[in-house]
């Protein structure tokens, strides 16, 4: 592919000619592998839920005495907190401890930790959430997700049809499982900000899917196009028409999200990670999952099945090639310069003037003189 043609395709000035529906088994295989790996991470490794969901206490304070993580664990073990997670961050200058809710040991435990690190008790940042509060947060997040899926299903059914709604829900669940699997595999903490990010990317994925479905619906309204190309062919044409629109829209979203993920603060990285993975997976699912699933559901209709049967009897259609661009019109030739007319010739008395006649007309024949006999010539003499 030439560089100029690649740039034209990237800008959307030329369309691709990819058989998306014909290769749907490949796309489903890729999605199946990704979902399998994600389920392994979710079921085996599990999500690293924050204290907002599980409950507990998160302590963070400055390490002025230069203590080690082992020293802090020894202090936590004296209070019966053997499962406490202790980390030293920012070049061992900050100590973070994650443990169960402090309860009645709050004052005594904070005093021991402050004396050990050489800080005052008010300087320890404590985020203590009880188990009931964490359970309530988890229940509310799950309820919000279920309500979101129901509203999405009703909207797409009302706007298009139930088969498009079913395909969109399959794509959304696909995005949700893979995004959650990524969090489990990399061990990032799931916080309320993460849930907000996941709901955001599900809305983004839904937006991209609705744009594609709208184009498919527009092309499928042409009975001649569906009869000639089948419904799957109409879906193929629609995907090639909106491919670069979806890709370019996703790229413009991924650039600022990537800046937050790699350059932002620690508190924003979990939120940015959810957005980055979700936008990338959502763009993939809108093209390679939602549209092929819709094609499978629609091809089961009797009318579209008959069209597909007739198309199979006709044999494979020739591969569509891009229409060549029309050549530039040649510049008009310059008008010929007028030829100067010759000057009129002066006729002499001895030379009679030539009579003008129209072009192509034969000259008038001259009268022939009758030949005289020799006897007549002698008499005349």
N, C-alpha and C positions, 0 to 999 in steps of 0.2 A: 504494500500500500504506500503510495507516494505521500510525502509530507504534506503537500497541499491538500490532498484528499482527506488525510487523517484530521487535519485542522478543520476542514469543512464539516466532517462528520461530528467532531467534538463540539462545534458551534451549532449543530443541528441544521446546517444548510443542506446536508445530504443524509438520507436515511440508511440505516443498516438493513441487511437482508439475512437475518438469523432465524433459523427454524427453532423457535423456542418450544413450541408444542411438540414437535417431532422428537425433541431431546428431553422430554419431561421425565423420563425414567432416570436420566443422569442427574437432573436437578433433585428429584426425590431421593436418590441415593445419597447425594451430598447432604441434604437436610437430615436424612435418617441417621447418618454417621454423626453429624453434629448433635442431634438430639440424644443419641445413645451416649456420647461422651458427657453431655450435660447432665443426663440422668444419673450417670455414674458419680459425677461430682456431687449432685444433690443428695443422693441416697447413701453413698459411702462416706464421702468426706464431710458433707453437711455444710450448711450456711453458717457463717460467723456472725451471728446475730448480736447487735449492740445491746447495751443495758436497757435501752428504751423498750425492747421487745422481751428480753429475758428477765429484766430486773437486776438489781445489784448496785454496786458502787464503783465509781471511777475516780481515783485520786491522782492528782498531778501537782508536783511541786519541784522546787529548785534543789539541786544537789550541791550544796555549798561545802559539805565536808568531804566530798570525794568518795562516798561509800559505793560498794559494788552491788550488783543485783543479788548476789548470794547473801550479803548482809541484810538486805531488805527482806528476802524470803525467810531468813531466820527469825526476824522480828515478827513477821506475819504468822509463822508457825507457832510462836509462843501464845498467840491468841486463837489457836485452833483453825487457822486459815491456810491449810497446806495446798489448796488448789488455786491460790492467788497467782495471777499472771503479772510478773514484774518485768518492766522494760526500761532501759536507759536510752534516751534519744538525744539528739542535738549534741553529739560528741560527749555523751555521758554527763551532760549538765542538767538534764531534766529527768525526773523519775516519774513513771506512770505505773499505777497499780490498778488492776481490775480484780474485784473480789465480790463476795456476796454483800447484801445490804448490811450496813454497820450495826444497826440495832442499838442495844444497850452498851456495846463496846466502843461506841463512837468517840467519846471524849478521851478515854484511856489509850485507844489505839492511835489516834491522831497525835496525842502528846508524845508517845514513844517514837513515832516516825519523825516528828519535828525535831526532837532532841538528837536523833541519829543523824539527820541531814544538816543540822545547824540552821534551822529556820524556825519561824514562829508558827503557831497553830493557825492563825488566820491567813497565813500565806499559802496554805494547802488548799488547792481548788478541789472541792468535793462535789460530785454529781451522784447523788444517792436516790435510786428509784426502787420502790417496793415491787414485789412480784405481781400484785394485783394491777398496778398501773401498767406494767409491761404487757400483761395479758390483755388488758383493755386496748392498748395501742395495736397489738397484733390483730385482735378481732376487728377493730375499726378499719385497718388496712385491708383485710380480707373482704370485708363488706363493701368497701369502696371499689375493689377490683371486680366483684361480682356485679354490682350495680352498673359499673362502666360497661361491662360486656353485654349486659341486657339492653342498655340504652343504645349501644352501637348496633346490636342485632335489629332492634326495632327501626332505627333510623335507616339503615341500608335496605331493609325489607320494604319500607315505605318509599324510599327514593328509587330503588331499582327492583329487586325481587329477592325472594328468600334464598335462592341458590347463590347469588352474589354475597348475601349476608353470611351464609355458611362458609364460603370460601374465605371471606375476610376474617371470620372468627378463627378458622384454622391457621391463617397466617399470624394472627395476634398471639395465639397460644404457642405457635412455633417461636415467635420472638421472645415471649415470656420465659419459656423453658430454657432456651439457649442463653439468654442474658443471665438468668439465675444460675445456670451451670457455670458460666464464666466467673461469677462471683465466688462460687464454691471452689472452683479449681485454683484460683489465684489467692483465695483466703481473705479477700477484702471484707471489711466489716459492713454489715447491712444496718443502716440507720434510717430514721424517718426521711432524711434527705434523699437517700437511695430510693425509697419507695416513690417519692415524688418524681425522681428522675425516670423511673420505670414507667409510671403512668404517663409522663410526658412523651417518652419515645413510643409508647403504644398509640398515643394520639397522632404522633408524626407518621407512624407506619400506616395508620388508618387513613390519614390524609393522602398519602401517596397511593394507597390502594384505590381510594375513591376516584382519584384523577384517572387512573388506568381503566377502571370500570366504566367511567363516563365515556372514555374514548372507545372502548369496546362496544358499549351500548349504541353509540352514534354510528359506528360502522355496521353493526349487526342489523340496524334498521333498514339497510339497503338489501332488499330481497334478491336483487340480481347479484350482488357481491357474495352473499351467503350461498346462493345456488351455484355460483361458479367456483368459489374457493372453499366451501363448507364453513361451519361455524369456527372450527379450529383455525382455518386459514384467516378468517376475519380477526380472530384474536391475535394471530401472528402479525398481521399487518398493523394492528393497533399497538402492539408492544414495540415494534420497530419504529413506529411514529413517535412514541413518548419515551423511548429508552434514554436518550441523552438529556431530556428534560428532567427525568428522575435522577440521573447520575449527577448532573450539574447542581441540582437543588441539594442533594445530599452532600456534595463536596463543599458547598458554601456553608453548610451547617457543621460539618466535621472540622473545618479549619479553626473556628473559635473554640469549639469544644476541646480540640486537641491542645490548644494553647492553655486552657484551664487545666487539663489533665497533666501536662508535662511541666508547666511553668507556674501553676497556681499553688495556693497554700494547701496545707495538709487537710484542712477541714473541707475543702472543695473537691479533693481528688476522688472521693467515693461517688459524689454526685456526678462529676464529669465522666468518670469511668462508666457509670450506668448509661449516661447519654451517648457516649461514643460507641459503645458496643450496641446499644439499642438502635441508633440511627443506621449504622452499617448493616445490622441484621434485618432491620425493617425495610431498607431499600432492596435487599436481596429477596426477602419474602414476598414483597409486592409484585415483583416481576417473575420470579422463578417458583413461587408456591401458590399464591392466590390465583393468578391467571390460569395456570395449568389445572388447578383443582376446579375452577369454574368451567373450563373446557370439558373436563370429564363429566361434570354434572349435567351440562347442557346437551352433550352428545347423546345422552340417554333419552331425550325426548323423541317421540316417534317421527315427527316431521324432520328433525335434524338428522335422525338416524337414516331415514330414506335418502336424504340429500347426500349423506356420506357414502351410502351404498352405491348410488348412481355415480358418484365421483370415483369410487374404487373400480367400477366397471369401465369408466373412460380411460383409466390408467393414470400414471403420474403425470402431472402437469409439468411443463418445462420450467426450469428455475428462472425466476424473474430477475432480470438484470436491470441495473440502474439506467434510466433513460439518459443518453448523452446530452450534454448541454448544447443548445443550438449555436452554430457558428455565427460569428459576428458578420453582419451584413456588409458587403463590399461597398467601399466609398464610390459615389457616382463619378463616372468619368467626366473630365472637363469637356465642355461643349466645343466642337471643332470651330476653328476660326473661319469666318466667311471668306470664300475665295473671291478676289476682286474680279468683276466682269470685264472682259476685254473691251478696249476702246473701239468705237464704230469705225469701220474702214470706209474710206472715200471711194465711191464708185466712179469710174471713168465712163465717158460716153461710149467708148468702144466696147466696154464690158458691161453687159446688162446686169442689173442687180439681181442677186440670187433670191429667189422667192423662198420665204420660210414656210416650212410645213411641220406639222406635228410629228413628234418622235414616233417612229415605228410605221409611219404611213409610207407606202411605196410612191415613188415619183410618178408623175403623170407621163404615160408613154408618148413619145413624139410621133407625129404623122410620118409614115414612110412614103418616100417618093416612088412613084411608079416607074419601073424600068422601061425605057423606050427601046423600041427595036432599032436595028441598024438602018433600015430603010427610012424610018421616021427621022432619024438624026440627019440623014443625007438630005432629005427634002427640006428640013429646016435650014440647013446650010445654004 
